[in-house]
Amino acid sequence: MSSYGYTKSNAIGNQSNNKPTSTLEWILLGLVTLILIWAPFQMSLFNGQIAGHEQKIYYSVMLTTLVAAVSAVAIYKSKSEITNRDILQLAVFVLPLVYLISLIPAVSNYLATNMVLIQFVCAFFFIASIQVTKNENLNSLIAKIIVGSAYSIVIFGLMHWFKTTTVISTLFGWFIPFKENGLYHDAVLATRDGFRLTSVFQYANTYAAYLMAFLFVALFYLTSARKMVAQAAHSFILVPILLSILLTLSRAGLVLLPVIFILVLLFIKPARQLLWFVHLGIGVIATVLIVNPVTEIGLALHNNTDNPQAMKGWFYVIAASLVVMALSLVIQRYIAPWLEQKLEQFSAKKFATAIIPVGGALVGIVLIVILIGTNAKSLLPENIATRLDNINLQQHSLLERIAFHKDALKMATDHPLFGAGGGAWRDLHEKYEGNPYRIENPHSFALQYLTDVGFVGFLVIFAFLIYIYYQYIRTYFKADDATRDKHFIYFIIATSILIHSLLDLNMHYVYIGMLVFFSLGGMVAAIDSKPLAKFKPTVFRATMTSVLALSSILLFITSIVFAQASSSYKDSLVTLEQTKNLGETMKHLDKAMQARPAHPEYAEQKGKLYTSVYKQENNEEFFKIAEDSFKTALEEEPYNKILLLRLMQLYEAKGLDDEVYNIMSKYASHFPWDMEWYTRYMDITFRKGYSAVTAQPEQKSKYLNEVIAAFKHVEAGVERIKSLPKGQEQGRPFHVSTPMALNAVRAYYVMGDANQAAQAVKPYLSEDLTQESNRELVRWYVAATIQAGNVDQQWYDKLLAAAPSEKEQVEQIAAMNFKAN
C-alpha cells in the first residue's frame, strides 16, 4: 500500500528525466520565466486590435523569438531518438501556417498580421514547454514559478480592491505600469453592474477564468504536497481566490466553476476527491463569512468615501485564510492518510473515480438552485446577489452571446475555407449582426478560429487539441499517482481556461495564450513516449532547427520594425499634444509609416491632420496627401469604418458629393445597423436624385429608389428588434429618425407618389413642433396630403398654430408637380 500521494514513479510511458540540467535548459527556463512574470503585468498583453495595445505585444514577440532560438539549439544538440512528442513540436507550426494562409483573403492585413505573430508566440511557448517540462527538475521549478506568479496576481488584485498599493507602486513602478495615483489601470473596473475586480486583466470574466484554474491548482497541490510549508501556502490562498471570484461578479465564472471542478475530479482518486470537496467547502464557508464586510469596505473606497478601514478589510481576509490554513493542515496531517487507507479497495473498482464527482454534481446543482432560487443569496452582498439573481436562460448576456455566435457562423459560411483573416470579426461583424450590438470579438475561442481561418483552420486546431488530450488521458490512466502528479497542473490550467474560452474572449490575451500553450506542452511532455523509426533523427533535428531558426529570425526582425514604428507613432501623438507643431509631428509619423504605410491608425492620423490643414489653407497638395494616405490604407483595410468616414470628411470638405455618395452606397450593406450612416446616406442620395430631376432625368429613379430602399431597410430593422427575446437588449440606438423620415417623404414626393409619401411618414410625426426638423417633416407631410387630395387638416392646423409662416411654405411644396415613375 502506498502512502497517500507519495508513491514512487513507475513511469509508465513517460520515463523520468534525471539527467543533469544543461546550460541551455537553464537559459530556456530563465527566458520563459522572465516572460511569464513580465507579461501579465502588461495588461496581460491584451490584443485590443488598436495601436495603443500593439507595442507590448511586439515586445513579447521579440522576447519569444529568443526562446525559439534557444529551443532550436537545444533540439539540434539533442541526441535522443525521435518520438511522437517531437513530431508534435513540428506539427504545432501548422497553427501559424493556417493564419499565414488566411492573410491572402484577410479583410484586415493589420489585424491578420498581428494574429500570425501571436500564433507563432504560442507555438514557440508550446515547444519551449516540452523542452523544459520533460526535465524533472526544471518541470518542478517552472510549475512553482507559474503558480507563484498566479498567487501574486491574486494578492495584487485584492490590494487594488482595498487601495493599498502605495508600497508596491513605489517598489515596482519601474516594472508595472502604475498610473500617477499609484493604481494599476482598471484593476477594479466601474461598470453598470457595479465595481468588478479584474486585477491585471481589465476584464472580469477572463480574470474569473484565470482564478478558477488556479483555485483547482491550489487544491491539487494542497492535497498532494509533502511539505507542510507548501500545504500551508496553497491552503492560505484559497480564501483570496474564492473571494476574488465573487468580486469579479462573473456569472459565467460561477456557472462554469462547478462544471470544470467536476470534470477535473474525474481524474483523481476518490480519497483525494473527498479532500478537494472538504477543503473547498471550508474555503467557501470562510469566504461567505467575510464577503459582506470585505465588499462594503471595497465599495466605499471606490465610491470615494472617506474610509480608513482598508486594513480592516485585510484583517478579515488574512484571518479567514489563517483559519482555513490551520484546518487544512490538520486534515492533511491526520485525515488524508486515514481516508486513503479506508478507500483503497473502493478506489480500485471500475468507475470509482466517477461516483463521487457525479454525486457532487447533483449536490452542487441543488446548492446552486437553492442559492439562486431562494433567499439564501441574501447572505451575500447586494451587488453579488443581484448578479446571481440574473443567472437565467433569458438573461441579456447569454442571449447576446447566442446572437453573435449565430452571426459568427453566418460570417464563417461566407468565408468557409480559410476564413476572413485574423481579427476579421472587428471589421466584418456589423454586416452580419442580427441586432445593433457592438462587440469587437465573438467571445468564443472556437468561433474566433472559425471566422479567422475558416473550417480548415478550425479543424486543424481542434484535431491538434484532441490528439494531445487523447494521448495525455490515455497515458495518465496507465501511470501511478506520483507520475500523474508531475504534469497534472498543466491539464488543470489548459482545460479550465479552454472550456471557459468557449464562451469568452480569454484567448485575446497573449499572456493567456502563452499560458495555455505552455500547459499543452507540459501535457505533451507527460504522454507515452513512442519512438518513431521512420524519422531519421538527423533529418528531423535539421528540419526542426531550420524552422525554428528561420521563423525566429524573421519574427525578431519584424517585431523590432513594428515596435519601432509603434514607438514613433506614440511620439507623434505626444509631440502633437505638447507642441501642436505639424512639421515635428509628421517627422515621427512619417517614420512610423515608412515601416507600415497601410497601418490603419497611422494612416488615419496622417490623413486627419492633412484634412485639417487643407480646410484651413485650401491647398490642393494637402488634399492629395490626405487622400493618398486614406486610400493606401483602405487597399489593405477595405472595411475599416474609421478610414471610410475620414475619407468622406475629406471629400465633403472639397464638395465632392459624387465621391461621398459612392462610398455611402457601396458600404451601406456592410453597416446595416448604423443610424448615422443611413441618415447621411439617405440625405446625400436624395440630393443627388433631386438634382437629377432636371440635369439627368434618367438617373432620378435610381437615386430616389435607393432612398426609399434605405428607409424600408431601417423600418425592417426596427421590426426585427421588436422580435428579439424579452431579456435581450437591442444594443445601439436604432430607429427611424426625423431626418430619415424627411428624406423618405421627399423621395416619394419627387417620384410623383404623394399618397405613399404621406402614408410612409405619418407614424414618425412629432407633436413637438418647436423643433425646426419636426416642423419640416410635418410641412412635407401636409403638402403631400394636399397634393394627394386628402389633406390632413388636424396636422395642418397644428403646424400653423406652431408657426403661421408655414402656410406659404406648405403651399409652395404642394404646388410642385413631379411625374410618377
Secondary structure, DSSP 4 states (H G I P E B T S, - for coil): ---TT-PPP--SSS----SPPPHHHHHHHHHHHHHHHHGGGTGGGB--SSHHHHHHHHHHHHHHHHHHHHHHHHHHH--SPPBHHHHHHHHTTHHHHHHHHTTSS-S-HHHHHHHHHHHHHHHHHHHHHHHHHTSHHHHHHHHHHHHHHHHHHHHHHHHHHTT--HHHHHHHTTTS-B-TTS-BTTSEEEETTEEEE-TTSS-HHHHHHHHHHHHHHHHHHHHH--SHHHHHHHHHTHHHHHHHHHHTT-HHHHHHHHHHHHHHHTTS-HHHHHHHHHHHHHHHHHHHHHHHHHHHHHHHHHTT-----HHHHHHHHHHHHHHHHHHHHHIIIIIHHHHHHHTHHHHTSTTHHHHHHHHHHHHHHHHHHHHHHSGGGGGS-HHHHHHHHT-STT-HHHHHHHHHHHHHHHHHHHSTTTTT-TTHHHHHHHHH-SS----SS-S-HHHHHHHHHHHHHHHHHHHHHHHHHHHHHHHHTTS-HHHHHTTHHHHHHHHHHHHHHTTS-GGGBHHHHHHHHHHHHHHHTTSPP-B-TTS-HHHHHHHHHHHHHHHHHHHHHHHHHHHHHHHHHHHHHHHHHHH--HHHHHHHHHHHHHH-TT-HHHHHHHHHHHHHHHHHH--HHHHHHHHHHHHHHHHH-TT-HHHHHHHHHHHHHHT-HHHHHHHHHHHGGG-TT-HHHHHHHHHHHHHHHHHHHHH-HHHHHHHHHHHHHHHHHHHHHHHHHHTS-TT----S--S--HHHHHHHHHHHHHTT-HHHHHHHHGGG--S-TTSHHHHHHHHHHHHHHHHTT---HHHHHHHHHH-TTHHHHHHHHHT------
